[in-house]
Amino acid sequence: QVHIVESGGGKVQPGGSLRLSCAASGSIFRPYDMGWYRQAPGKQRELVAMVTSGGTTNYADSVKGRFTISRDNAKSTVYLQMNSLKPEDTAVYYCNVHTLVYDHWGQGTQVLVSS
């Protein structure tokens, strides 16, 4: 069984920063990629950023230059540093652990960008 714990969401003013963390534990099929998706009200869930087991990163165009994803393999943890936040970044952010056989999801953490 895989257990995923997310933290770091909250409310921030436009232009501010937040850092999301996601720790995975349990029997995870290896290798695995780790990443973040988000879902705004009335919209589909979309990829924000992903880092592969080998360290390759991929970002949505809308967050390039503002968000940075990083990974600590020893801790099975992925981080998302979000800078220059905009109101349109408001969403529930979900951690994803992607293996060849299954996708594991966290419970989601709310990010609200508002003045």
C-alpha positions as a Markdown table, in Angstrom:
| # | Residue | x | y | z |
|---|---|---|---|---|
| 1 | Gln | 0.0 | 0.0 | 0.0 |
| 2 | Val | 1.2 | 3.5 | -0.9 |
| 3 | His | 0.7 | 6.5 | 1.4 |
| 4 | Ile | 1.0 | 10.0 | 0.1 |
| 5 | Val | 1.1 | 13.1 | 2.3 |
| 6 | Glu | 0.9 | 16.6 | 0.9 |
| 7 | Ser | 1.5 | 19.9 | 2.7 |
| 8 | Gly | 2.2 | 23.5 | 2.1 |
| 9 | Gly | -0.9 | 24.9 | 0.6 |
| 10 | Gly | -2.7 | 28.0 | 1.8 |
| 11 | Lys | -3.7 | 31.5 | 0.9 |
| 12 | Val | -1.2 | 34.0 | -0.6 |
| 13 | Gln | -1.4 | 37.4 | -2.3 |
| 14 | Pro | -0.6 | 37.8 | -6.0 |
| 15 | Gly | 3.1 | 37.9 | -6.5 |
| 16 | Gly | 3.8 | 35.8 | -3.4 |
| 17 | Ser | 5.3 | 32.4 | -3.0 |
| 18 | Leu | 4.4 | 29.0 | -1.6 |
| 19 | Arg | 6.2 | 25.7 | -1.4 |
| 20 | Leu | 4.4 | 22.4 | -1.6 |
| 21 | Ser | 5.8 | 19.1 | -0.3 |
| 22 | Cys | 4.7 | 15.6 | -1.0 |
| 23 | Ala | 6.1 | 12.5 | 0.8 |
| 24 | Ala | 5.4 | 9.0 | -0.5 |
| 25 | Ser | 5.8 | 5.8 | 1.5 |
| 26 | Gly | 5.0 | 2.2 | 1.3 |
| 27 | Ser | 5.4 | -0.4 | -1.5 |
| 28 | Ile | 6.0 | 1.8 | -4.6 |
| 29 | Phe | 6.8 | 0.0 | -7.8 |
| 30 | Arg | 10.1 | 1.3 | -9.1 |
| 31 | Pro | 11.1 | 3.3 | -11.0 |
| 32 | Tyr | 8.6 | 6.1 | -10.5 |
| 33 | Asp | 8.1 | 9.7 | -11.5 |
| 34 | Met | 6.7 | 12.3 | -9.2 |
| 35 | Gly | 4.8 | 15.4 | -9.9 |
| 36 | Trp | 2.0 | 17.8 | -9.3 |
| 37 | Tyr | -1.3 | 18.3 | -11.0 |
| 38 | Arg | -4.0 | 20.9 | -10.3 |
| 39 | Gln | -7.7 | 21.3 | -10.7 |
| 40 | Ala | -9.5 | 24.6 | -10.6 |
| 41 | Pro | -13.2 | 24.9 | -10.1 |
| 42 | Gly | -15.1 | 23.9 | -13.2 |
| 43 | Lys | -11.9 | 22.8 | -15.0 |
| 44 | Gln | -10.2 | 19.5 | -15.8 |
| 45 | Arg | -7.2 | 18.4 | -13.8 |
| 46 | Glu | -4.0 | 19.5 | -15.5 |
| 47 | Leu | -0.3 | 18.7 | -15.2 |
| 48 | Val | 1.7 | 21.4 | -13.5 |
| 49 | Ala | 5.2 | 19.8 | -13.3 |
| 50 | Met | 6.8 | 16.4 | -13.2 |
| 51 | Val | 10.2 | 15.0 | -12.4 |
| 52 | Thr | 11.2 | 11.6 | -13.6 |
| 53 | Ser | 13.2 | 9.0 | -11.7 |
| 54 | Gly | 16.2 | 10.1 | -13.7 |
| 55 | Gly | 15.7 | 13.8 | -12.8 |
| 56 | Thr | 14.2 | 15.1 | -16.0 |
| 57 | Thr | 11.7 | 17.8 | -15.4 |
| 58 | Asn | 8.6 | 18.9 | -17.4 |
| 59 | Tyr | 6.5 | 22.0 | -16.8 |
| 60 | Ala | 3.2 | 23.4 | -18.0 |
| 61 | Asp | 3.8 | 26.4 | -20.2 |
| 62 | Ser | 1.7 | 28.5 | -17.8 |
| 63 | Val | 4.2 | 28.0 | -14.9 |
| 64 | Lys | 7.5 | 27.9 | -16.7 |
| 65 | Gly | 9.9 | 30.4 | -15.2 |
| 66 | Arg | 7.8 | 30.7 | -12.0 |
| 67 | Phe | 7.6 | 27.2 | -10.6 |
| 68 | Thr | 10.4 | 24.8 | -9.8 |
| 69 | Ile | 10.0 | 21.1 | -9.1 |
| 70 | Ser | 12.6 | 19.1 | -7.2 |
| 71 | Arg | 12.9 | 15.7 | -5.7 |
| 72 | Asp | 14.7 | 14.0 | -2.8 |
| 73 | Asn | 15.0 | 10.3 | -3.7 |
| 74 | Ala | 16.3 | 9.4 | -0.3 |
| 75 | Lys | 13.1 | 10.7 | 1.3 |
| 76 | Ser | 10.7 | 9.8 | -1.6 |
| 77 | Thr | 9.7 | 13.4 | -1.5 |
| 78 | Val | 8.9 | 15.9 | -4.2 |
| 79 | Tyr | 8.7 | 19.7 | -3.8 |
| 80 | Leu | 7.1 | 22.4 | -5.8 |
| 81 | Gln | 8.4 | 25.9 | -5.3 |
| 82 | Met | 5.9 | 28.4 | -6.6 |
| 83 | Asn | 6.9 | 32.0 | -7.1 |
| 84 | Ser | 5.2 | 35.0 | -8.6 |
| 85 | Leu | 1.8 | 33.4 | -8.0 |
| 86 | Lys | -1.1 | 34.7 | -10.0 |
| 87 | Pro | -4.9 | 34.4 | -9.2 |
| 88 | Glu | -5.2 | 31.9 | -12.1 |
| 89 | Asp | -2.9 | 29.6 | -10.1 |
| 90 | Thr | -5.7 | 29.1 | -7.6 |
| 91 | Ala | -6.6 | 25.4 | -7.6 |
| 92 | Val | -6.4 | 22.2 | -5.6 |
| 93 | Tyr | -3.0 | 20.8 | -6.1 |
| 94 | Tyr | -2.5 | 17.0 | -6.2 |
| 95 | Cys | 0.7 | 15.0 | -5.8 |
| 96 | Asn | 1.1 | 12.2 | -8.3 |
| 97 | Val | 3.4 | 9.2 | -8.1 |
| 98 | His | 3.5 | 7.6 | -11.5 |
| 99 | Thr | 4.7 | 4.0 | -12.0 |
| 100 | Leu | 4.5 | 1.6 | -14.9 |
| 101 | Val | 1.6 | -0.2 | -13.3 |
| 102 | Tyr | -0.3 | 2.4 | -11.4 |
| 103 | Asp | -0.8 | 6.1 | -10.6 |
| 104 | His | -1.0 | 7.1 | -6.9 |
| 105 | Trp | -2.6 | 10.3 | -5.9 |
| 106 | Gly | -2.6 | 12.5 | -2.8 |
| 107 | Gln | -5.7 | 13.9 | -1.2 |
| 108 | Gly | -5.0 | 17.4 | -2.6 |
| 109 | Thr | -4.0 | 20.7 | -1.0 |
| 110 | Gln | -5.7 | 24.0 | -1.7 |
| 111 | Val | -3.8 | 27.0 | -3.1 |
| 112 | Leu | -5.6 | 30.3 | -3.1 |
| 113 | Val | -4.0 | 33.4 | -4.7 |
| 114 | Ser | -6.0 | 36.4 | -3.8 |
| 115 | Ser | -5.6 | 39.9 | -2.4 |
